[in-house]
């Protein structure tokens, strides 16, 4: 999207389509503000709906998300659960074709999956050619991160062989005598969002 609020507009395009986004042009600022207002009002009335997401959601985080959508010119990854639930879609965000985040409702009740690519530290774009084959390939070839803030689950959740497989997926060459702790540390560094 042309606008600096890439994540919001990627979700907007994913829901309404690129044609409707292209028609906005000079009205994009007002339309975006109105859309964000509707979304934040929806969750203000029923903040517990945000708990129906496949991520850890506290009451404080719910309030943070609602505030961010209402106040900030540019939303962060933190707001995506609200967009996923509001638009009834699954959001996959891919970084470097090796890592991805999956944001969707707990009950897997969504109408479609959109694919967003992280282009650089501040830029995201929507993949308009996303299809079931691409999505399946991402799920197979890439590493699913626990969250963008804390990419991996605790070390106790992994067996050494699982960590070796992850290391391979993120292109880390490992020495035969690498300990489980060292392996986990190397992978964690590589998975920082």
C-alpha positions in Angstrom: 0.0 0.0 0.0 1.0 3.6 -0.7 0.1 4.8 2.8 2.6 4.6 5.7 0.1 2.5 7.7 1.1 -0.6 5.8 -0.3 -3.3 8.1 -3.8 -1.7 8.3 -4.0 -1.2 4.6 -2.8 -4.7 3.9 -5.7 -6.0 6.0 -8.1 -3.6 4.4 -7.1 -4.7 0.9 -7.2 -8.4 2.1 -10.9 -7.8 3.1 -12.2 -5.4 0.5 -9.9 -6.0 -2.4 -7.3 -4.0 -4.3 -9.9 -2.3 -6.6 -11.8 -0.7 -3.7 -8.4 0.4 -2.2 -7.4 2.0 -5.5 -10.6 3.9 -5.8 -10.0 5.6 -2.4 -6.9 7.7 -3.5 -7.5 11.2 -2.0 -10.1 9.9 0.5 -7.8 7.2 2.0 -7.0 9.1 5.2 -10.7 9.7 6.0 -11.8 6.2 5.0 -9.0 4.6 7.1 -9.9 6.7 10.1 -13.6 5.8 9.8 -12.8 2.1 9.4 -10.4 2.1 12.4 -13.1 3.9 14.4 -15.7 1.2 13.5 -13.2 -1.5 14.5 -12.3 0.0 17.8 -16.0 0.7 18.7 -16.7 -3.0 17.9 -14.1 -4.2 20.4 -14.9 -1.5 23.0 -18.4 -2.9 23.2 -17.2 -6.5 23.5 -13.5 -6.5 24.5 -13.7 -10.2 25.5 -14.0 -11.1 21.8 -10.3 -10.4 21.5 -9.6 -13.5 23.7 -10.8 -15.7 20.8 -7.4 -15.4 19.1 -4.6 -17.9 18.8 -2.3 -15.7 20.9 -2.0 -14.8 24.5 -4.5 -12.0 25.2 -4.7 -10.2 28.5 -7.1 -7.5 29.5 -4.3 -5.0 29.3 -3.3 -6.1 25.9 -6.9 -5.9 24.7 -7.1 -2.3 25.9 -3.7 -1.5 24.3 -5.0 -2.8 21.0 -8.2 -0.8 21.1 -6.2 2.4 22.0 -3.6 1.8 19.3 -6.3 1.4 16.6 -8.1 4.6 17.8 -5.1 6.8 18.4 -2.0 5.9 16.3 -1.5 6.9 12.7 0.2 3.6 12.1 -0.7 0.3 13.7 1.8 -2.3 14.8 1.8 -6.1 14.7 0.1 -5.9 18.1 -3.1 -4.8 16.5 -3.4 -7.6 14.0 -5.5 -9.9 16.2 -8.3 -7.2 16.1 -8.2 -7.0 12.3 -8.1 -10.8 12.0 -11.2 -11.2 14.2 -13.1 -8.1 12.8 -12.6 -9.1 9.2 -12.9 -12.9 9.9 -9.7 -13.7 8.3 -6.5 -15.6 9.0 -3.4 -13.4 8.6 0.0 -15.0 7.7 3.0 -12.7 7.9 6.2 -13.9 6.3 9.7 -12.7 6.9 12.6 -13.6 4.6 10.7 -16.7 3.3 11.9 -18.5 6.5 9.8 -17.3 9.4 6.1 -16.6 9.7 3.4 -15.6 12.2 -0.1 -17.0 12.1 -2.9 -14.8 13.5 -6.4 -16.3 13.5 -9.3 -17.1 15.7 -9.1 -20.0 18.1 -12.1 -21.7 16.5 -10.6 -21.4 13.0 -13.7 -19.6 11.9 -12.4 -17.4 9.1 -13.5 -16.6 5.6 -10.1 -16.3 4.0 -6.4 -16.2 4.5 -4.3 -13.2 3.6 -0.6 -13.3 3.1 1.5 -10.3 4.2 5.2 -10.1 3.6 7.7 -8.1 5.7 9.7 -6.2 3.2 12.0 -4.4 5.7 11.9 -3.2 9.3 9.1 -0.7 8.6 7.4 -1.9 5.4 4.9 -4.6 4.8 3.1 -5.6 1.6 0.2 -7.9 0.8 0.7 -10.8 -1.6 -2.2 -10.5 -4.0 -1.4 -13.8 -5.5 -1.7 -15.8 -2.3 -3.3 -19.2 -2.9 -3.6 -22.5 -1.1 -0.4 -23.9 -2.6 1.6 -20.9 -1.5 0.1 -21.0 2.0 0.8 -24.7 2.3 4.4 -24.2 1.2 4.9 -21.5 3.8 3.5 -23.8 6.5 5.8 -26.6 5.4 9.0 -24.7 4.6 9.0 -21.8 7.1 9.3 -21.7 10.9 6.1 -20.8 12.7 6.9 -18.3 15.5 5.2 -18.3 18.8 4.7 -14.5 18.7 6.6 -11.6 17.2 7.8 -10.5 20.7 8.9 -13.9 21.9 9.5 -16.0 18.8 10.1 -19.4 20.3 8.3 -21.4 23.0 10.4 -22.2 26.0 13.4 -24.6 25.5 11.6 -27.3 27.5 9.0 -27.6 24.7 11.7 -28.9 22.2 13.6 -32.1 21.7 17.2 -31.7 20.4 16.2 -33.2 17.0 13.3 -30.7 16.7 15.8 -27.9 17.3 18.1 -29.3 14.6 15.3 -29.3 12.2 14.5 -25.7 13.0 18.1 -24.8 12.7 18.1 -26.3 9.2 15.0 -24.3 8.2 16.6 -21.0 9.3 19.9 -21.8 7.6 22.1 -22.4 10.7 25.0 -24.8 10.3 25.5 -26.7 13.5 28.5 -28.5 14.8 27.9 -32.1 15.9 28.7 -31.3 19.6 26.4 -28.3 19.8 24.3 -28.5 23.0 20.6 -28.1 23.1 20.9 -24.8 25.0 23.4 -23.4 22.4 21.2 -24.5 19.6 18.1 -22.9 21.1 20.1 -19.6 21.6 21.3 -19.6 17.9 17.8 -20.2 16.6 16.3 -17.6 18.9 18.7 -14.9 17.6 17.9 -15.9 14.0 14.1 -15.7 14.7 14.0 -12.2 16.1 11.3 -10.4 14.2 
